[in-house]
Structures are given as C-alpha cells and as structure tokens.
Amino acid sequence: MSRPLPWWGWLIFAVLAALPLTPWMSRYYMLLAFDALLFGAVAMSLDLLMGYTGLVSFGHAAFFGLGAYSTAVLLERGVLSLWLCLGLAVVVVGAYALLVGYFATVRRGIYFALLTLIFAEVVYTVFRYTQAFGGSDGIQGLPAPQLWPGAAIDTPVRIYYLVLAYLLLAYLACRVVVRSHFGQVLVAIRENEDRARFLGYDVQRYKMGVCLISAVLTGLAGALYPGRAAYATPDLMHWSISGEFIIMVMIGGLGTLVGPIIGGAFFILLQEKVSSYVQWYSIVIGLVLVLIVLFAPHGLFGVRRAIRERGRREASASQEARARGEAPG
C-alpha cells in the first residue's frame, strides 16, 4: 500500500509552513502566497477532470464563485462560523455540480466543454443582475470568519495557514481518488471511453462522480476566498477565470496533481509581478505561456520527469555498452 504522501511532499509542506516565520514575509507576500496556494489547489481539482478523465471544463469559475457567495451570504448576515460557510458551499456547489454533470456528461469532447460554459454563463448572468446578491458590485465589506467563537481568521498569517491546511487535505483527497479503483476507471475512460463502457462500467456515473469531487473541492477553495478578500463578486464566475484555471493546469502538467499546484502558483506570481511593471502584462504572460507550451509541452512538472527519464535511459545505455564490452569476443 502506497504512503499518502512521499517524504519530499512532507518536506515541501514543512517549508511552506515555515514561510511566515521568515523576516521578509510581509503582509503583501503573505496574501500573495495565499492566492498562489489557493489557485494551485483549484488547478489540482480541475486536473481530476482534465488530466485523469480527459474532460475540459470551462465552468469551474462558477463552482469557485458559488463557494465564495455561500460564505459571503452567511458572513453578511452575521453567521461567522467557517464550518457553516464550508458546509453551505458543499451543499450549493454539490447540487449545482450534479445538475451540470447530469446534462454535460452525456456528451464528450468539445460538447462537454461547451455545456459547462453555458451553465456557468447562466450562473454568472443571474448573480450579475440580481440585486439580492449585490448585482455587479457583489457583496462587499465582509467580516472575517471564525473557527470558533473568539477565534477569527483575521490576520494574513492565520489566513495563510488556513489555505495551507486546505491544500494539504485537498491533495491527500485527490491522491486517494487517483490511486483508487475509481481513479483507474477514470484513466480508462480518458484512454478509450467506448472500451470502458464495453467492459461494463457506467461511464456517465463515473464522470458525474469525478465532476462532483472536482466541483466540491473547487467550491471549498472559493468558500475560503472571502476570508482573504472580504468580498464576493460575479467577476469570480466569469468564463475568463475558468480559462485561467485551464492554463494553470497546462502550465504545471496534466495528470500529475503536483504539477497544477506548481502551475497555479507560477501563474499567480507571474501575473502579479508582471502587472506591477507594465500595463500590458497580458501580452508578456501570453508570450511566457507560449514558450512553455513550445518547449515544455508536458508542463513544468513534466520537465522534471523528462530529465529523470533521460537519466535512466543514459544509465541503461551505459550499462548495455559496458556489458557488450565485457562480453567475450
């Protein structure tokens, strides 16, 4: 039985946990680290669909936004319990994911992507033009949520440790999913959906299952966001945000879990740093992404794999050459 997390994974999380103790981690960098880890977790959740099932979703921004609004609505009404906010996010996002999954999973390829986009645009339009949710301005000026009465998550350090704990739990959950029989069936569907159906698997049920898991994890990430930003707006549900999530997964590497976390953090840091120097930062980011796609088609995490595989091939070739040289003539 494989370990839930390899030693280097625990080492990375230990380093991340020690970051707030360093003297150069100001409030700005703490909040930037929060965004990097949060959107890295969202990209990892999307990787369950894209990397392991072969389904491209343009609707994940809706899951994220619904999670954010679930927290915002409760905080606005004086319900400060983080656990109630997360619980409401699971119910709301889960119900919406089942609805989307039921209709979208009967299709495949571009039709699945278009159906997720259509549903997401409907949700975006409803929240943008409904004054009960603040209209285009959203819900602003929210108080900080509380773990329990008197324990408000109201400092950058507390917010950072909250998202770090979520990232760890989300990664462990995704790792269990992809290493289970359920995860193996998802890979089979990605490789050949017709063959998986011929073998007796209920393909639509498995697709709906992974859609639900991916959506709920994304919704939980969204539910944490108002604690950092103190608002929830319809812009969080815009289709361009879904596009950014997809880009994060592709930057890090499909079907790796760790890669999308790296991709999400890289995208957020690149976007923040470039935008602080030039106004046309989108062009610079686009050029960087083009270079990654051209020279690292398997993502940043795939570069590590490629180097390791190349080393193995060279070692194997060296052993074969040595064996031929030692063989009697």
DAWOSUL-V858960 format. One record per pair of residues at least 6 apart in sequence whose ideal C-beta (glycine too) atoms are under 8 Angstrom apart, sorted by the first residue. I is the first residue (numbers start at 1). J is the second residue. D is the distance in whole Angstrom. If there is no record, write none. Layout:
i->{I,I}
j->{J,J}
d->{D,D}
This chain:
i->{2,4,4,4,5,5,5,9,9,13,13,16,16,17,17,19,19,19,20,20,20,20,25,27,30,30,30,30,31,31,31,32,32,32,33,34,34,34,34,34,35,35,35,36,36,36,36,37,37,37,37,37,37,38,38,38,38,38,38,38,39,39,39,39,39,39,39,40,40,40,40,40,40,40,40,40,41,41,41,41,41,41,41,41,41,42,42,42,42,42,42,42,42,43,43,43,43,43,43,43,43,44,44,44,44,44,44,44,44,44,45,45,45,45,45,45,45,45,45,46,46,46,46,46,46,46,46,46,47,47,47,47,47,47,47,47,47,48,48,48,48,48,48,48,48,49,49,49,49,49,49,50,50,50,50,50,51,51,51,51,51,51,51,52,52,52,52,52,52,52,53,53,53,53,53,53,53,54,54,54,55,55,55,55,55,55,56,56,56,57,57,57,57,57,57,57,58,58,58,58,58,58,58,58,58,59,59,59,59,59,59,60,60,60,60,60,60,60,60,61,61,61,61,61,61,61,61,61,61,62,62,62,62,62,62,62,63,63,63,63,63,63,63,63,63,64,64,64,64,64,64,64,64,64,65,65,65,65,65,65,65,65,65,66,66,66,66,66,66,66,66,67,67,67,67,67,67,67,67,67,67,68,68,68,68,68,68,69,69,69,69,69,70,70,70,70,70,70,70,70,71,71,71,71,71,71,71,71,71,71,71,71,71,72,72,72,72,72,72,73,73,73,74,74,74,74,74,75,75,75,75,75,76,76,79,80,80,80,80,80,81,81,81,82,82,82,82,82,83,85,85,86,86,88,89,89,89,89,90,90,90,92,93,93,93,93,93,93,94,94,94,94,96,96,97,97,97,97,97,97,98,98,99,100,100,100,100,100,101,101,101,101,101,102,103,103,104,104,104,104,104,105,105,105,105,105,106,107,108,117,117,120,120,120,121,123,124,124,124,124,127,127,127,127,128,128,128,129,129,133,133,134,134,136,136,137,138,138,138,138,138,139,139,139,139,140,140,141,141,142,142,142,142,143,143,144,144,144,144,144,145,145,145,145,146,146,147,153,153,153,159,159,162,162,163,163,166,166,166,167,170,170,170,171,171,171,173,173,174,174,175,177,177,177,178,178,182,182,182,185,185,185,186,186,188,188,188,188,189,189,189,189,189,193,196,197,222,225,225,226,235,244,247,247,247,248,248,248,248,248,249,249,249,250,250,250,251,251,251,251,251,251,251,251,252,252,252,252,252,252,252,252,252,252,252,253,253,253,253,253,253,253,253,253,253,254,254,256,256,256,258,259,259,259,259,262,262,263,263,263,266,267,270,270,271,271,274,274,274,275,278,292,292,296,296,298,298}
j->{179,172,175,176,171,172,175,171,258,164,168,37,164,161,164,25,33,160,30,157,160,161,33,156,156,157,159,160,156,159,228,268,269,272,160,156,159,160,163,228,228,268,272,264,265,268,269,160,163,164,167,261,265,163,166,167,221,224,225,228,221,245,248,264,265,267,268,167,248,260,261,262,263,264,265,268,163,166,167,170,171,217,221,261,264,60,64,217,218,221,245,248,264,245,248,249,252,260,261,263,264,170,171,174,217,257,258,260,261,264,60,170,174,213,214,215,217,218,221,57,60,214,218,245,246,248,249,260,174,249,252,254,255,256,257,259,260,174,177,178,186,210,213,214,217,55,56,57,210,211,214,56,57,246,249,254,249,253,254,255,256,257,260,178,183,186,187,190,210,255,186,187,189,190,206,207,210,189,190,191,108,112,113,207,210,211,112,113,246,112,113,116,211,214,242,246,113,114,116,117,120,239,242,243,246,100,116,117,119,120,242,116,120,214,215,218,241,242,245,120,124,236,237,238,239,240,241,242,245,96,119,120,123,124,237,242,93,96,97,214,215,216,218,219,222,218,219,221,222,225,236,237,241,245,123,124,127,222,232,234,236,237,241,89,92,93,96,123,219,222,237,89,92,93,218,219,220,221,222,223,225,222,223,225,226,232,236,92,127,133,139,232,85,88,89,92,93,219,222,223,85,86,88,89,142,145,222,223,224,225,226,227,232,138,139,142,226,231,232,88,133,139,80,81,84,85,88,85,142,143,145,226,139,142,85,143,144,145,146,152,145,146,148,145,146,147,153,227,147,145,223,220,223,223,219,220,222,223,216,219,220,219,215,216,218,219,220,222,212,215,216,219,123,215,211,212,214,215,216,219,208,212,119,115,116,119,211,215,207,208,211,212,215,208,115,119,112,115,116,119,211,112,204,207,208,211,204,115,193,239,242,237,239,242,239,237,234,237,238,239,133,138,234,237,135,136,234,135,136,139,234,140,233,233,234,233,231,232,233,234,235,226,231,232,233,230,231,230,231,226,230,231,232,152,230,152,153,154,227,230,152,153,226,227,152,153,153,159,162,227,227,228,224,227,224,228,220,221,224,261,217,220,221,257,258,261,213,217,217,257,257,183,210,213,186,257,206,209,210,196,201,206,206,210,195,196,199,201,196,201,203,206,207,203,203,203,236,232,236,232,241,267,263,267,289,260,263,264,266,267,259,260,263,263,293,299,262,263,266,267,289,292,299,300,258,259,260,261,262,263,264,266,299,300,301,259,260,262,263,298,299,300,301,302,305,298,299,299,301,302,301,299,300,301,302,300,301,299,300,301,300,285,285,288,281,285,281,284,285,281,284,299,300,302,303,305,306}
d->{6,5,7,7,8,7,7,8,8,7,6,7,6,7,6,6,6,8,7,5,6,7,8,5,4,6,7,5,6,7,6,7,7,6,6,7,6,5,5,5,8,5,8,7,4,5,6,8,5,6,5,8,7,5,8,8,6,6,7,8,8,8,7,4,8,7,5,7,7,7,4,7,7,3,5,8,7,6,5,5,8,7,5,7,7,7,6,8,5,5,6,8,7,6,4,5,7,4,7,6,4,7,7,6,8,6,8,5,5,7,8,7,7,8,5,8,4,5,7,7,5,6,7,5,7,8,5,7,8,5,8,7,7,7,6,7,4,6,7,7,8,5,6,5,8,5,7,5,6,7,5,6,7,7,5,6,7,8,4,3,7,8,8,6,6,5,6,6,7,6,5,8,6,5,8,7,5,7,4,8,8,6,8,7,8,8,7,5,7,8,7,5,8,8,7,8,5,8,5,4,7,6,5,7,7,6,3,6,6,4,6,8,8,8,8,5,8,5,5,6,8,7,5,6,7,8,4,4,7,7,7,4,5,7,5,8,5,7,7,8,4,8,4,5,7,5,7,6,4,8,6,7,7,8,7,7,7,6,7,7,4,3,8,7,5,5,6,7,6,7,8,4,8,6,7,4,6,7,3,4,8,4,7,5,6,4,5,8,7,6,7,5,6,4,4,5,7,7,8,6,4,8,8,7,8,7,8,5,8,8,5,7,7,7,4,6,5,7,4,8,8,7,8,8,6,5,6,7,4,6,6,6,5,6,7,6,8,6,5,7,7,6,8,4,6,6,7,7,8,6,5,6,5,8,5,6,7,4,6,7,7,7,5,6,7,3,8,8,6,7,6,8,7,7,6,5,8,3,7,8,7,6,8,7,6,5,7,8,7,4,4,6,8,7,6,8,5,4,5,7,7,7,5,4,5,7,6,6,6,6,7,7,6,6,6,6,6,4,6,7,5,8,4,6,7,5,4,7,8,7,8,7,8,8,6,7,6,5,3,6,8,8,6,5,8,7,5,6,7,5,5,6,8,8,8,5,6,4,6,8,7,6,8,5,5,7,7,6,6,5,6,5,6,7,6,8,7,7,6,7,5,7,8,7,8,7,8,7,7,5,6,5,8,6,8,7,7,7,8,7,6,5,6,6,7,4,8,7,5,8,6,6,7,6,6,5,7,7,7,5,8,7,8,6,6,6,4,4,8,5,8,5,6,7,7,6,8,4,6,6,7,6,6,6,8,3,4,7,5,3,7,7,5,6,5,3,7,8,7,5,3,6,4,4,8,8,7,7,5,7,6,5,7,3,7,5,6,6,6,8,7,8,6,6,7,6,4,5,6,4,7,7,7,6,5,7,7}
